[in-house]
């Protein structure tokens, strides 16, 4: 599991998906937020975008 998590704001988020374009990452993040189950963060990752999640 090493490398599949990232500490953001003192919380341990897991990497949901990487290598996305910005629009795709925003759309996916919005869908995950709407489920009401996750806190979602979108950040740069190796020149692309990644979606990180934390269960509520």
mmCIF file as Biopython writes it, N, C-alpha, C and O atoms, coordinates in Angstrom:
data_model
#
loop_
_atom_site.group_PDB
_atom_site.id
_atom_site.type_symbol
_atom_site.label_atom_id
_atom_site.label_alt_id
_atom_site.label_comp_id
_atom_site.label_asym_id
_atom_site.label_entity_id
_atom_site.label_seq_id
_atom_site.pdbx_PDB_ins_code
_atom_site.Cartn_x
_atom_site.Cartn_y
_atom_site.Cartn_z
_atom_site.occupancy
_atom_site.B_iso_or_equiv
_atom_site.auth_seq_id
_atom_site.auth_asym_id
_atom_site.pdbx_PDB_model_num
ATOM 1   N N  . UNK A ? 1  ? 0.804   -1.204 0.000   1.0 0.0 1  A 1 
ATOM 2   C CA . UNK A ? 1  ? 0.000   0.000  0.000   1.0 0.0 1  A 1 
ATOM 3   C C  . UNK A ? 1  ? 0.846   1.267  0.000   1.0 0.0 1  A 1 
ATOM 4   O O  . UNK A ? 1  ? 0.312   2.373  -0.082  1.0 0.0 1  A 1 
ATOM 5   N N  . UNK A ? 2  ? 2.119   1.114  0.089   1.0 0.0 2  A 1 
ATOM 6   C CA . UNK A ? 2  ? 2.978   2.301  0.124   1.0 0.0 2  A 1 
ATOM 7   C C  . UNK A ? 2  ? 2.790   3.125  -1.137  1.0 0.0 2  A 1 
ATOM 8   O O  . UNK A ? 2  ? 2.757   2.589  -2.244  1.0 0.0 2  A 1 
ATOM 9   N N  . UNK A ? 3  ? 2.666   4.434  -0.960  1.0 0.0 3  A 1 
ATOM 10  C CA . UNK A ? 3  ? 2.544   5.320  -2.105  1.0 0.0 3  A 1 
ATOM 11  C C  . UNK A ? 3  ? 1.123   5.498  -2.615  1.0 0.0 3  A 1 
ATOM 12  O O  . UNK A ? 3  ? 0.903   6.273  -3.546  1.0 0.0 3  A 1 
ATOM 13  N N  . UNK A ? 4  ? 0.171   4.816  -2.043  1.0 0.0 4  A 1 
ATOM 14  C CA . UNK A ? 4  ? -1.215  4.925  -2.502  1.0 0.0 4  A 1 
ATOM 15  C C  . UNK A ? 4  ? -2.035  5.882  -1.641  1.0 0.0 4  A 1 
ATOM 16  O O  . UNK A ? 4  ? -3.231  6.068  -1.868  1.0 0.0 4  A 1 
ATOM 17  N N  . UNK A ? 5  ? -1.389  6.478  -0.665  1.0 0.0 5  A 1 
ATOM 18  C CA . UNK A ? 5  ? -2.052  7.438  0.206   1.0 0.0 5  A 1 
ATOM 19  C C  . UNK A ? 5  ? -1.272  8.743  0.208   1.0 0.0 5  A 1 
ATOM 20  O O  . UNK A ? 5  ? -0.094  8.777  -0.147  1.0 0.0 5  A 1 
ATOM 21  N N  . UNK A ? 6  ? -1.940  9.814  0.610   1.0 0.0 6  A 1 
ATOM 22  C CA . UNK A ? 6  ? -1.287  11.111 0.722   1.0 0.0 6  A 1 
ATOM 23  C C  . UNK A ? 6  ? -1.938  11.860 1.875   1.0 0.0 6  A 1 
ATOM 24  O O  . UNK A ? 6  ? -3.163  11.896 1.995   1.0 0.0 6  A 1 
ATOM 25  N N  . UNK A ? 7  ? -1.109  12.454 2.716   1.0 0.0 7  A 1 
ATOM 26  C CA . UNK A ? 7  ? -1.635  13.242 3.823   1.0 0.0 7  A 1 
ATOM 27  C C  . UNK A ? 7  ? -1.932  14.647 3.310   1.0 0.0 7  A 1 
ATOM 28  O O  . UNK A ? 7  ? -1.038  15.348 2.835   1.0 0.0 7  A 1 
ATOM 29  N N  . UNK A ? 8  ? -3.199  15.050 3.410   1.0 0.0 8  A 1 
ATOM 30  C CA . UNK A ? 8  ? -3.655  16.364 2.969   1.0 0.0 8  A 1 
ATOM 31  C C  . UNK A ? 8  ? -4.405  16.983 4.138   1.0 0.0 8  A 1 
ATOM 32  O O  . UNK A ? 8  ? -5.428  16.454 4.572   1.0 0.0 8  A 1 
ATOM 33  N N  . UNK A ? 9  ? -3.904  18.093 4.645   1.0 0.0 9  A 1 
ATOM 34  C CA . UNK A ? 9  ? -4.567  18.758 5.764   1.0 0.0 9  A 1 
ATOM 35  C C  . UNK A ? 9  ? -4.623  17.908 7.017   1.0 0.0 9  A 1 
ATOM 36  O O  . UNK A ? 9  ? -5.573  18.006 7.794   1.0 0.0 9  A 1 
ATOM 37  N N  . UNK A ? 10 ? -3.614  17.075 7.220   1.0 0.0 10 A 1 
ATOM 38  C CA . UNK A ? 10 ? -3.559  16.236 8.410   1.0 0.0 10 A 1 
ATOM 39  C C  . UNK A ? 10 ? -4.403  14.974 8.329   1.0 0.0 10 A 1 
ATOM 40  O O  . UNK A ? 10 ? -4.473  14.219 9.298   1.0 0.0 10 A 1 
ATOM 41  N N  . UNK A ? 11 ? -5.041  14.731 7.197   1.0 0.0 11 A 1 
ATOM 42  C CA . UNK A ? 11 ? -5.871  13.533 7.010   1.0 0.0 11 A 1 
ATOM 43  C C  . UNK A ? 11 ? -5.235  12.648 5.949   1.0 0.0 11 A 1 
ATOM 44  O O  . UNK A ? 11 ? -4.586  13.145 5.029   1.0 0.0 11 A 1 
ATOM 45  N N  . UNK A ? 12 ? -5.418  11.338 6.075   1.0 0.0 12 A 1 
ATOM 46  C CA . UNK A ? 12 ? -4.807  10.383 5.157   1.0 0.0 12 A 1 
ATOM 47  C C  . UNK A ? 12 ? -5.798  10.005 4.051   1.0 0.0 12 A 1 
ATOM 48  O O  . UNK A ? 12 ? -6.681  9.171  4.253   1.0 0.0 12 A 1 
ATOM 49  N N  . UNK A ? 13 ? -5.639  10.622 2.895   1.0 0.0 13 A 1 
ATOM 50  C CA . UNK A ? 13 ? -6.498  10.365 1.739   1.0 0.0 13 A 1 
ATOM 51  C C  . UNK A ? 13 ? -5.902  9.236  0.912   1.0 0.0 13 A 1 
ATOM 52  O O  . UNK A ? 13 ? -4.680  9.116  0.821   1.0 0.0 13 A 1 
ATOM 53  N N  . UNK A ? 14 ? -6.741  8.414  0.311   1.0 0.0 14 A 1 
ATOM 54  C CA . UNK A ? 14 ? -6.243  7.397  -0.603  1.0 0.0 14 A 1 
ATOM 55  C C  . UNK A ? 14 ? -6.448  7.859  -2.037  1.0 0.0 14 A 1 
ATOM 56  O O  . UNK A ? 14 ? -7.405  8.560  -2.364  1.0 0.0 14 A 1 
ATOM 57  N N  . UNK A ? 15 ? -5.520  7.441  -2.873  1.0 0.0 15 A 1 
ATOM 58  C CA . UNK A ? 15 ? -5.517  7.874  -4.267  1.0 0.0 15 A 1 
ATOM 59  C C  . UNK A ? 15 ? -6.555  7.059  -5.031  1.0 0.0 15 A 1 
ATOM 60  O O  . UNK A ? 15 ? -6.392  5.854  -5.223  1.0 0.0 15 A 1 
ATOM 61  N N  . UNK A ? 16 ? -7.615  7.720  -5.460  1.0 0.0 16 A 1 
ATOM 62  C CA . UNK A ? 16 ? -8.706  7.040  -6.154  1.0 0.0 16 A 1 
ATOM 63  C C  . UNK A ? 16 ? -8.365  6.808  -7.622  1.0 0.0 16 A 1 
ATOM 64  O O  . UNK A ? 16 ? -8.545  5.708  -8.144  1.0 0.0 16 A 1 
ATOM 65  N N  . UNK A ? 17 ? -7.873  7.852  -8.281  1.0 0.0 17 A 1 
ATOM 66  C CA . UNK A ? 17 ? -7.561  7.750  -9.713  1.0 0.0 17 A 1 
ATOM 67  C C  . UNK A ? 17 ? -6.501  8.786  -10.073 1.0 0.0 17 A 1 
ATOM 68  O O  . UNK A ? 17 ? -6.531  9.908  -9.568  1.0 0.0 17 A 1 
ATOM 69  N N  . UNK A ? 18 ? -5.561  8.413  -10.947 1.0 0.0 18 A 1 
ATOM 70  C CA . UNK A ? 18 ? -4.504  9.332  -11.374 1.0 0.0 18 A 1 
ATOM 71  C C  . UNK A ? 18 ? -4.424  9.377  -12.893 1.0 0.0 18 A 1 
ATOM 72  O O  . UNK A ? 18 ? -5.032  8.561  -13.587 1.0 0.0 18 A 1 
ATOM 73  N N  . UNK A ? 19 ? -3.657  10.352 -13.401 1.0 0.0 19 A 1 
ATOM 74  C CA . UNK A ? 19 ? -3.424  10.459 -14.839 1.0 0.0 19 A 1 
ATOM 75  C C  . UNK A ? 19 ? -4.596  11.038 -15.605 1.0 0.0 19 A 1 
ATOM 76  O O  . UNK A ? 19 ? -4.780  10.736 -16.784 1.0 0.0 19 A 1 
ATOM 77  N N  . UNK A ? 20 ? -5.390  11.869 -14.945 1.0 0.0 20 A 1 
ATOM 78  C CA . UNK A ? 20 ? -6.579  12.442 -15.565 1.0 0.0 20 A 1 
ATOM 79  C C  . UNK A ? 20 ? -6.311  13.847 -16.081 1.0 0.0 20 A 1 
ATOM 80  O O  . UNK A ? 20 ? -5.402  14.530 -15.609 1.0 0.0 20 A 1 
ATOM 81  N N  . UNK A ? 21 ? -7.101  14.268 -17.043 1.0 0.0 21 A 1 
ATOM 82  C CA . UNK A ? 21 ? -7.121  15.667 -17.434 1.0 0.0 21 A 1 
ATOM 83  C C  . UNK A ? 21 ? -7.876  16.438 -16.363 1.0 0.0 21 A 1 
ATOM 84  O O  . UNK A ? 21 ? -8.599  15.841 -15.566 1.0 0.0 21 A 1 
ATOM 85  N N  . UNK A ? 22 ? -7.718  17.750 -16.336 1.0 0.0 22 A 1 
ATOM 86  C CA . UNK A ? 22 ? -8.349  18.552 -15.284 1.0 0.0 22 A 1 
ATOM 87  C C  . UNK A ? 22 ? -9.872  18.435 -15.301 1.0 0.0 22 A 1 
ATOM 88  O O  . UNK A ? 22 ? -10.484 18.218 -14.256 1.0 0.0 22 A 1 
ATOM 89  N N  . UNK A ? 23 ? -10.483 18.575 -16.463 1.0 0.0 23 A 1 
ATOM 90  C CA . UNK A ? 23 ? -11.950 18.504 -16.551 1.0 0.0 23 A 1 
ATOM 91  C C  . UNK A ? 23 ? -12.480 17.148 -16.094 1.0 0.0 23 A 1 
ATOM 92  O O  . UNK A ? 23 ? -13.491 17.066 -15.397 1.0 0.0 23 A 1 
ATOM 93  N N  . UNK A ? 24 ? -11.787 16.092 -16.495 1.0 0.0 24 A 1 
ATOM 94  C CA . UNK A ? 24 ? -12.197 14.741 -16.101 1.0 0.0 24 A 1 
ATOM 95  C C  . UNK A ? 24 ? -12.070 14.554 -14.589 1.0 0.0 24 A 1 
ATOM 96  O O  . UNK A ? 24 ? -12.937 13.942 -13.965 1.0 0.0 24 A 1 
ATOM 97  N N  . UNK A ? 25 ? -10.995 15.079 -13.998 1.0 0.0 25 A 1 
ATOM 98  C CA . UNK A ? 25 ? -10.795 14.975 -12.550 1.0 0.0 25 A 1 
ATOM 99  C C  . UNK A ? 25 ? -11.882 15.730 -11.790 1.0 0.0 25 A 1 
ATOM 100 O O  . UNK A ? 25 ? -12.399 15.234 -10.790 1.0 0.0 25 A 1 
ATOM 101 N N  . UNK A ? 26 ? -12.226 16.920 -12.257 1.0 0.0 26 A 1 
ATOM 102 C CA . UNK A ? 26 ? -13.276 17.716 -11.609 1.0 0.0 26 A 1 
ATOM 103 C C  . UNK A ? 26 ? -14.616 16.992 -11.698 1.0 0.0 26 A 1 
ATOM 104 O O  . UNK A ? 26 ? -15.361 16.938 -10.720 1.0 0.0 26 A 1 
ATOM 105 N N  . UNK A ? 27 ? -14.920 16.441 -12.857 1.0 0.0 27 A 1 
ATOM 106 C CA . UNK A ? 27 ? -16.187 15.719 -13.054 1.0 0.0 27 A 1 
ATOM 107 C C  . UNK A ? 27 ? -16.265 14.487 -12.138 1.0 0.0 27 A 1 
ATOM 108 O O  . UNK A ? 27 ? -17.292 14.246 -11.504 1.0 0.0 27 A 1 
ATOM 109 N N  . UNK A ? 28 ? -15.178 13.714 -12.075 1.0 0.0 28 A 1 
ATOM 110 C CA . UNK A ? 28 ? -15.148 12.531 -11.224 1.0 0.0 28 A 1 
ATOM 111 C C  . UNK A ? 28 ? -15.255 12.921 -9.750  1.0 0.0 28 A 1 
ATOM 112 O O  . UNK A ? 28 ? -15.977 12.281 -8.986  1.0 0.0 28 A 1 
ATOM 113 N N  . UNK A ? 29 ? -14.536 13.970 -9.354  1.0 0.0 29 A 1 
ATOM 114 C CA . UNK A ? 29 ? -14.606 14.448 -7.974  1.0 0.0 29 A 1 
ATOM 115 C C  . UNK A ? 29 ? -16.009 14.873 -7.594  1.0 0.0 29 A 1 
ATOM 116 O O  . UNK A ? 29 ? -16.472 14.595 -6.487  1.0 0.0 29 A 1 
ATOM 117 N N  . UNK A ? 30 ? -16.681 15.541 -8.502  1.0 0.0 30 A 1 
ATOM 118 C CA . UNK A ? 30 ? -18.062 15.985 -8.247  1.0 0.0 30 A 1 
ATOM 119 C C  . UNK A ? 30 ? -18.989 14.781 -8.065  1.0 0.0 30 A 1 
ATOM 120 O O  . UNK A ? 30 ? -19.832 14.775 -7.168  1.0 0.0 30 A 1 
ATOM 121 N N  . UNK A ? 31 ? -18.832 13.770 -8.912  1.0 0.0 31 A 1 
ATOM 122 C CA . UNK A ? 31 ? -19.657 12.561 -8.792  1.0 0.0 31 A 1 
ATOM 123 C C  . UNK A ? 31 ? -19.437 11.879 -7.447  1.0 0.0 31 A 1 
ATOM 124 O O  . UNK A ? 31 ? -20.392 11.443 -6.806  1.0 0.0 31 A 1 
ATOM 125 N N  . UNK A ? 32 ? -18.177 11.784 -7.020  1.0 0.0 32 A 1 
ATOM 126 C CA . UNK A ? 32 ? -17.881 11.139 -5.741  1.0 0.0 32 A 1 
ATOM 127 C C  . UNK A ? 32 ? -18.437 11.937 -4.565  1.0 0.0 32 A 1 
ATOM 128 O O  . UNK A ? 32 ? -18.951 11.357 -3.609  1.0 0.0 32 A 1 
ATOM 129 N N  . UNK A ? 33 ? -18.338 13.267 -4.631  1.0 0.0 33 A 1 
ATOM 130 C CA . UNK A ? 33 ? -18.889 14.110 -3.566  1.0 0.0 33 A 1 
ATOM 131 C C  . UNK A ? 33 ? -20.399 13.938 -3.447  1.0 0.0 33 A 1 
ATOM 132 O O  . UNK A ? 33 ? -20.943 13.896 -2.344  1.0 0.0 33 A 1 
ATOM 133 N N  . UNK A ? 34 ? -21.069 13.838 -4.590  1.0 0.0 34 A 1 
ATOM 134 C CA . UNK A ? 34 ? -22.532 13.735 -4.605  1.0 0.0 34 A 1 
ATOM 135 C C  . UNK A ? 34 ? -23.042 12.449 -3.971  1.0 0.0 34 A 1 
ATOM 136 O O  . UNK A ? 34 ? -24.202 12.393 -3.561  1.0 0.0 34 A 1 
ATOM 137 N N  . UNK A ? 35 ? -22.212 11.418 -3.877  1.0 0.0 35 A 1 
ATOM 138 C CA . UNK A ? 35 ? -22.637 10.187 -3.204  1.0 0.0 35 A 1 
ATOM 139 C C  . UNK A ? 35 ? -22.792 10.433 -1.710  1.0 0.0 35 A 1 
ATOM 140 O O  . UNK A ? 35 ? -23.526 9.715  -1.030  1.0 0.0 35 A 1 
ATOM 141 N N  . UNK A ? 36 ? -22.094 11.458 -1.195  1.0 0.0 36 A 1 
ATOM 142 C CA . UNK A ? 36 ? -22.165 11.771 0.225   1.0 0.0 36 A 1 
ATOM 143 C C  . UNK A ? 36 ? -21.300 10.885 1.098   1.0 0.0 36 A 1 
ATOM 144 O O  . UNK A ? 36 ? -21.350 10.986 2.323   1.0 0.0 36 A 1 
ATOM 145 N N  . UNK A ? 37 ? -20.510 10.020 0.490   1.0 0.0 37 A 1 
ATOM 146 C CA . UNK A ? 37 ? -19.683 9.079  1.257   1.0 0.0 37 A 1 
ATOM 147 C C  . UNK A ? 37 ? -18.237 9.522  1.422   1.0 0.0 37 A 1 
ATOM 148 O O  . UNK A ? 37 ? -17.531 9.006  2.288   1.0 0.0 37 A 1 
ATOM 149 N N  . UNK A ? 38 ? -17.780 10.478 0.597   1.0 0.0 38 A 1 
ATOM 150 C CA . UNK A ? 38 ? -16.362 10.810 0.574   1.0 0.0 38 A 1 
ATOM 151 C C  . UNK A ? 38 ? -16.089 12.303 0.670   1.0 0.0 38 A 1 
ATOM 152 O O  . UNK A ? 38 ? -16.872 13.128 0.201   1.0 0.0 38 A 1 
ATOM 153 N N  . UNK A ? 39 ? -14.960 12.629 1.290   1.0 0.0 39 A 1 
ATOM 154 C CA . UNK A ? 39 ? -14.343 13.938 1.148   1.0 0.0 39 A 1 
ATOM 155 C C  . UNK A ? 39 ? -13.404 13.768 -0.042  1.0 0.0 39 A 1 
ATOM 156 O O  . UNK A ? 39 ? -12.709 12.757 -0.129  1.0 0.0 39 A 1 
ATOM 157 N N  . UNK A ? 40 ? -13.368 14.720 -0.945  1.0 0.0 40 A 1 
ATOM 158 C CA . UNK A ? 40 ? -12.597 14.572 -2.181  1.0 0.0 40 A 1 
ATOM 159 C C  . UNK A ? 40 ? -11.631 15.738 -2.337  1.0 0.0 40 A 1 
ATOM 160 O O  . UNK A ? 40 ? -11.987 16.883 -2.057  1.0 0.0 40 A 1 
ATOM 161 N N  . UNK A ? 41 ? -10.416 15.453 -2.781  1.0 0.0 41 A 1 
ATOM 162 C CA . UNK A ? 41 ? -9.429  16.475 -3.108  1.0 0.0 41 A 1 
ATOM 163 C C  . UNK A ? 41 ? -8.875  16.156 -4.489  1.0 0.0 41 A 1 
ATOM 164 O O  . UNK A ? 41 ? -8.652  14.994 -4.828  1.0 0.0 41 A 1 
ATOM 165 N N  . UNK A ? 42 ? -8.657  17.191 -5.275  1.0 0.0 42 A 1 
ATOM 166 C CA . UNK A ? 42 ? -8.076  17.044 -6.611  1.0 0.0 42 A 1 
ATOM 167 C C  . UNK A ? 42 ? -6.762  17.805 -6.616  1.0 0.0 42 A 1 
ATOM 168 O O  . UNK A ? 42 ? -6.728  18.996 -6.305  1.0 0.0 42 A 1 
ATOM 169 N N  . UNK A ? 43 ? -5.674  17.119 -6.969  1.0 0.0 43 A 1 
ATOM 170 C CA . UNK A ? 43 ? -4.355  17.746 -6.974  1.0 0.0 43 A 1 
ATOM 171 C C  . UNK A ? 43 ? -3.545  17.281 -8.172  1.0 0.0 43 A 1 
ATOM 172 O O  . UNK A ? 43 ? -3.844  16.258 -8.789  1.0 0.0 43 A 1 
ATOM 173 N N  . UNK A ? 44 ? -2.498  18.064 -8.492  1.0 0.0 44 A 1 
ATOM 174 C CA . UNK A ? 44 ? -1.574  17.694 -9.566  1.0 0.0 44 A 1 
ATOM 175 C C  . UNK A ? 44 ? -0.813  16.439 -9.149  1.0 0.0 44 A 1 
ATOM 176 O O  . UNK A ? 44 ? -0.489  16.253 -7.977  1.0 0.0 44 A 1 
ATOM 177 N N  . UNK A ? 45 ? -0.536  15.587 -10.127 1.0 0.0 45 A 1 
ATOM 178 C CA . UNK A ? 45 ? 0.228   14.368 -9.871  1.0 0.0 45 A 1 
ATOM 179 C C  . UNK A ? 45 ? 0.995   14.023 -11.142 1.0 0.0 45 A 1 
ATOM 180 O O  . UNK A ? 45 ? 0.409   13.584 -12.131 1.0 0.0 45 A 1 
ATOM 181 N N  . UNK A ? 46 ? 2.308   14.225 -11.108 1.0 0.0 46 A 1 
ATOM 182 C CA . UNK A ? 46 ? 3.194   13.886 -12.228 1.0 0.0 46 A 1 
ATOM 183 C C  . UNK A ? 46 ? 2.713   14.469 -13.559 1.0 0.0 46 A 1 
ATOM 184 O O  . UNK A ? 46 ? 2.639   13.761 -14.563 1.0 0.0 46 A 1 
ATOM 185 N N  . UNK A ? 47 ? 2.394   15.748 -13.560 1.0 0.0 47 A 1 
ATOM 186 C CA . UNK A ? 47 ? 2.007   16.436 -14.784 1.0 0.0 47 A 1 
ATOM 187 C C  . UNK A ? 47 ? 0.550   16.284 -15.186 1.0 0.0 47 A 1 
ATOM 188 O O  . UNK A ? 47 ? 0.091   16.949 -16.115 1.0 0.0 47 A 1 
ATOM 189 N N  . UNK A ? 48 ? -0.171  15.433 -14.509 1.0 0.0 48 A 1 
ATOM 190 C CA . UNK A ? 48 ? -1.608  15.246 -14.770 1.0 0.0 48 A 1 
ATOM 191 C C  . UNK A ? 48 ? -2.348  15.589 -13.481 1.0 0.0 48 A 1 
ATOM 192 O O  . UNK A ? 48 ? -1.820  16.314 -12.637 1.0 0.0 48 A 1 
ATOM 193 N N  . UNK A ? 49 ? -3.557  15.077 -13.324 1.0 0.0 49 A 1 
ATOM 194 C CA . UNK A ? 49 ? -4.359  15.336 -12.135 1.0 0.0 49 A 1 
ATOM 195 C C  . UNK A ? 49 ? -4.744  14.020 -11.475 1.0 0.0 49 A 1 
ATOM 196 O O  . UNK A ? 49 ? -4.914  12.999 -12.141 1.0 0.0 49 A 1 
ATOM 197 N N  . UNK A ? 50 ? -4.879  14.064 -10.152 1.0 0.0 50 A 1 
ATOM 198 C CA . UNK A ? 50 ? -5.275  12.891 -9.380  1.0 0.0 50 A 1 
ATOM 199 C C  . UNK A ? 50 ? -6.445  13.248 -8.477  1.0 0.0 50 A 1 
ATOM 200 O O  . UNK A ? 50 ? -6.576  14.383 -8.019  1.0 0.0 50 A 1 
ATOM 201 N N  . UNK A ? 51 ? -7.291  12.257 -8.231  1.0 0.0 51 A 1 
ATOM 202 C CA . UNK A ? 51 ? -8.427  12.419 -7.325  1.0 0.0 51 A 1 
ATOM 203 C C  . UNK A ? 51 ? -8.122  11.600 -6.074  1.0 0.0 51 A 1 
ATOM 204 O O  . UNK A ? 51 ? -7.864  10.399 -6.152  1.0 0.0 51 A 1 
ATOM 205 N N  . UNK A ? 52 ? -8.156  12.265 -4.923  1.0 0.0 52 A 1 
ATOM 206 C CA . UNK A ? 52 ? -7.920  11.623 -3.632  1.0 0.0 52 A 1 
ATOM 207 C C  . UNK A ? 52 ? -9.208  11.628 -2.829  1.0 0.0 52 A 1 
ATOM 208 O O  . UNK A ? 52 ? -9.946  12.613 -2.847  1.0 0.0 52 A 1 
ATOM 209 N N  . UNK A ? 53 ? -9.491  10.524 -2.114  1.0 0.0 53 A 1 
ATOM 210 C CA . UNK A ? 53 ? -10.736 10.402 -1.343  1.0 0.0 53 A 1 
ATOM 211 C C  . UNK A ? 53 ? -10.454 10.023 0.102   1.0 0.0 53 A 1 
ATOM 212 O O  . UNK A ? 53 ? -9.448  9.389  0.419   1.0 0.0 53 A 1 
ATOM 213 N N  . UNK A ? 54 ? -11.373 10.430 0.963   1.0 0.0 54 A 1 
ATOM 214 C CA . UNK A ? 54 ? -11.356 10.053 2.374   1.0 0.0 54 A 1 
ATOM 215 C C  . UNK A ? 54 ? -12.794 9.752  2.753   1.0 0.0 54 A 1 
ATOM 216 O O  . UNK A ? 54 ? -13.675 10.592 2.570   1.0 0.0 54 A 1 
ATOM 217 N N  . UNK A ? 55 ? -13.041 8.547  3.286   1.0 0.0 55 A 1 
ATOM 218 C CA . UNK A ? 55 ? -14.411 8.209  3.676   1.0 0.0 55 A 1 
ATOM 219 C C  . UNK A ? 55 ? -14.846 9.066  4.849   1.0 0.0 55 A 1 
ATOM 220 O O  . UNK A ? 55 ? -14.059 9.354  5.750   1.0 0.0 55 A 1 
ATOM 221 N N  . UNK A ? 56 ? -16.111 9.472  4.827   1.0 0.0 56 A 1 
ATOM 222 C CA . UNK A ? 56 ? -16.661 10.306 5.902   1.0 0.0 56 A 1 
ATOM 223 C C  . UNK A ? 56 ? -16.912 9.473  7.133   1.0 0.0 56 A 1 
ATOM 224 O O  . UNK A ? 56 ? -17.375 9.994  8.147   1.0 0.0 56 A 1 
#
